[in-house]
């Protein structure tokens, strides 16, 4: 569930784009061209996969000064979806995401460090379950350009792994579920 943090990292991936000037982008939520997915171990026998269906975000990319790029993502924690209603209800409870007290998770970037021509490490503050911790996203720029509707888009993907206990999630499902891998794929529309 903490993977929502990773969702914020997606915006950071945008910092890798090759646009010519600093520009502001909005994540294309309406067109369903953005995803925040997660996976974690299930009892050491398999992997449990899920996603967050509702999130918003923006990013600013400056090709001349990538370190000045910014990412800001907000996730509706109650939108957690593992394709199993009872499990999703449990994930929303105070054993995990405590969505009644903490309806949103946020990621706000604090640093972008380019690690290659199209890769970066995006550091930011992830707030989940009322706890704020720094996380680092491994990001990759996918591409950018004009779309068929007269707009301009940029796309990225990124991953990070978080320890659920770092965010005061007390439920212990064993070592296989102690960490959650967050995967995001983000497409933004230039404003």
VEXDREN-2710 file (C-alpha; in Angstrom, 1 decimal):
% VEXDREN-2710
k/r/px/py/pz
1/UNK/0.0/0.0/0.0
2/UNK/2.9/2.2/0.7
3/UNK/3.6/1.9/-2.9
4/UNK/1.6/5.0/-3.3
5/UNK/4.9/6.7/-2.5
6/UNK/6.2/5.2/-5.5
7/UNK/3.3/6.7/-7.4
8/UNK/4.8/10.1/-6.5
9/UNK/8.1/8.9/-7.9
10/UNK/6.6/8.6/-11.3
11/UNK/6.4/12.3/-11.5
12/UNK/10.1/12.3/-10.8
13/UNK/10.7/10.2/-13.9
14/UNK/9.5/13.1/-15.9
15/UNK/12.6/14.9/-14.9
16/UNK/14.4/12.7/-17.4
17/UNK/12.6/14.0/-20.4
18/UNK/14.3/15.9/-23.2
19/UNK/12.0/18.9/-23.5
20/UNK/13.7/22.2/-24.5
21/UNK/12.4/24.4/-21.8
22/UNK/11.1/24.1/-18.3
23/UNK/7.5/23.1/-18.5
24/UNK/4.7/22.0/-16.2
25/UNK/2.8/18.7/-16.7
26/UNK/-0.3/17.2/-15.3
27/UNK/-0.6/13.4/-15.0
28/UNK/-3.1/12.1/-17.5
29/UNK/-5.5/10.5/-15.1
30/UNK/-8.6/11.1/-17.2
31/UNK/-7.1/9.3/-20.2
32/UNK/-6.0/6.3/-18.0
33/UNK/-2.4/6.8/-19.2
34/UNK/-0.9/6.5/-15.7
35/UNK/-0.6/3.7/-13.3
36/UNK/0.6/3.1/-9.7
37/UNK/1.0/-0.6/-9.1
38/UNK/2.5/-2.6/-6.2
39/UNK/3.5/-6.1/-5.3
40/UNK/4.5/-7.8/-2.1
41/UNK/5.1/-11.4/-1.0
42/UNK/2.2/-13.6/0.2
43/UNK/3.4/-16.0/2.9
44/UNK/6.5/-16.8/0.8
45/UNK/4.4/-18.7/-1.7
46/UNK/3.4/-16.1/-4.3
47/UNK/3.3/-12.4/-5.0
48/UNK/0.2/-10.3/-4.3
49/UNK/-0.3/-7.5/-6.9
50/UNK/-2.5/-4.4/-6.6
51/UNK/-2.8/-0.8/-7.7
52/UNK/-4.2/2.6/-6.7
53/UNK/-7.0/3.6/-9.0
54/UNK/-7.3/7.3/-8.0
55/UNK/-4.4/9.7/-7.8
56/UNK/-3.4/13.1/-9.1
57/UNK/-0.1/14.8/-9.7
58/UNK/2.0/17.4/-11.4
59/UNK/5.7/17.7/-12.4
60/UNK/8.0/20.3/-13.7
61/UNK/10.9/19.4/-16.0
62/UNK/13.8/21.7/-16.8
63/UNK/16.2/20.1/-19.3
64/UNK/18.8/22.8/-18.7
65/UNK/18.7/22.2/-14.9
66/UNK/17.3/18.7/-14.2
67/UNK/18.1/19.1/-10.6
68/UNK/15.5/21.9/-10.5
69/UNK/12.7/19.6/-11.6
70/UNK/9.8/19.0/-9.2
71/UNK/7.3/16.2/-8.7
72/UNK/4.1/16.3/-6.5
73/UNK/1.7/13.3/-6.3
74/UNK/-1.4/12.7/-4.2
75/UNK/-2.9/9.2/-3.9
76/UNK/-6.4/8.4/-2.6
77/UNK/-5.5/5.5/-0.3
78/UNK/-9.1/4.1/-0.3
79/UNK/-8.7/3.5/-4.0
80/UNK/-6.4/0.5/-3.3
81/UNK/-7.5/-2.4/-5.5
82/UNK/-6.1/-6.0/-5.4
83/UNK/-9.1/-7.5/-7.3
84/UNK/-10.4/-9.0/-4.0
85/UNK/-13.1/-7.0/-2.1
86/UNK/-12.5/-8.5/1.4
87/UNK/-8.7/-8.1/1.1
88/UNK/-9.1/-4.5/-0.1
89/UNK/-11.4/-3.8/2.9
90/UNK/-8.7/-5.1/5.2
91/UNK/-6.0/-3.0/3.5
92/UNK/-8.1/0.1/4.1
93/UNK/-8.4/-0.8/7.9
94/UNK/-6.1/0.5/10.6
95/UNK/-4.1/-2.7/10.2
96/UNK/-2.6/-1.2/7.0
97/UNK/-3.5/2.1/5.3
98/UNK/-6.0/3.4/7.9
99/UNK/-7.8/5.3/5.2
100/UNK/-10.4/6.8/7.5
101/UNK/-7.7/8.7/9.4
102/UNK/-5.2/9.0/6.4
103/UNK/-7.3/9.3/3.2
104/UNK/-4.3/10.5/1.2
105/UNK/-0.7/9.5/0.6
106/UNK/1.7/12.1/-0.9
107/UNK/5.0/12.3/-2.5
108/UNK/6.9/15.6/-2.9
109/UNK/10.3/15.5/-4.6
110/UNK/13.3/17.1/-2.9
111/UNK/16.1/16.1/-5.3
112/UNK/16.6/14.8/-8.8
113/UNK/20.0/13.3/-9.7
114/UNK/20.6/12.2/-13.3
115/UNK/22.3/8.8/-13.4
116/UNK/22.4/8.4/-17.2
117/UNK/21.1/9.9/-20.4
118/UNK/17.5/8.7/-19.6
119/UNK/17.7/7.5/-15.9
120/UNK/17.6/9.3/-12.6
121/UNK/17.3/8.9/-8.9
122/UNK/14.4/11.0/-7.5
123/UNK/14.5/11.6/-3.8
124/UNK/11.4/12.8/-2.1
125/UNK/9.3/12.8/1.1
126/UNK/6.6/10.1/1.1
127/UNK/3.8/10.6/3.6
128/UNK/1.8/7.4/4.2
129/UNK/-0.3/6.4/7.2
130/UNK/0.5/9.8/8.8
131/UNK/4.3/9.2/8.6
132/UNK/6.7/11.1/6.4
133/UNK/9.9/9.4/5.3
134/UNK/12.4/10.0/2.5
135/UNK/12.3/7.5/-0.4
136/UNK/14.4/7.2/-3.6
137/UNK/12.8/6.3/-6.9
138/UNK/14.8/4.7/-9.7
139/UNK/13.3/6.4/-12.8
140/UNK/13.6/6.0/-16.5
141/UNK/12.4/8.4/-19.2
142/UNK/10.4/6.7/-21.9
143/UNK/9.7/9.5/-24.4
144/UNK/8.0/12.8/-25.2
145/UNK/6.4/14.6/-28.1
146/UNK/3.2/15.8/-29.7
147/UNK/0.1/13.7/-29.3
148/UNK/-2.7/13.2/-31.9
149/UNK/-5.0/15.7/-30.1
150/UNK/-2.7/18.7/-30.4
151/UNK/-1.1/18.4/-27.0
152/UNK/2.4/17.6/-25.8
153/UNK/3.2/14.6/-23.5
154/UNK/6.1/13.1/-21.6
155/UNK/6.2/9.6/-20.1
156/UNK/8.3/7.9/-17.4
157/UNK/8.4/4.8/-15.3
158/UNK/9.9/4.2/-11.9
159/UNK/10.3/1.8/-9.0
160/UNK/11.0/1.9/-5.4
161/UNK/10.8/-0.5/-2.4
162/UNK/9.5/0.5/1.0
163/UNK/9.5/-1.3/4.4
164/UNK/5.9/-1.1/5.7
165/UNK/7.0/-0.9/9.4
166/UNK/8.8/2.4/8.4
167/UNK/5.3/3.8/8.0
168/UNK/3.8/2.5/11.2
169/UNK/2.0/-0.4/9.6
170/UNK/1.8/-2.8/12.5
171/UNK/0.3/-5.9/10.7
172/UNK/3.0/-8.6/10.5
173/UNK/2.4/-11.0/7.7
174/UNK/5.9/-12.4/7.9
175/UNK/9.2/-11.6/6.2
176/UNK/7.8/-12.1/2.7
177/UNK/5.4/-9.2/3.2
178/UNK/7.7/-6.8/5.1
179/UNK/8.5/-4.9/1.9
180/UNK/6.4/-3.6/-0.9
181/UNK/7.7/-2.9/-4.4
182/UNK/6.0/0.1/-6.1
183/UNK/6.0/0.3/-9.9
184/UNK/4.6/3.3/-11.7
185/UNK/4.1/4.3/-15.3
186/UNK/3.2/8.0/-15.8
187/UNK/2.2/10.0/-18.8
188/UNK/1.9/13.8/-18.3
189/UNK/0.2/16.4/-20.5
190/UNK/2.2/19.7/-20.8
191/UNK/0.1/22.7/-19.6
END
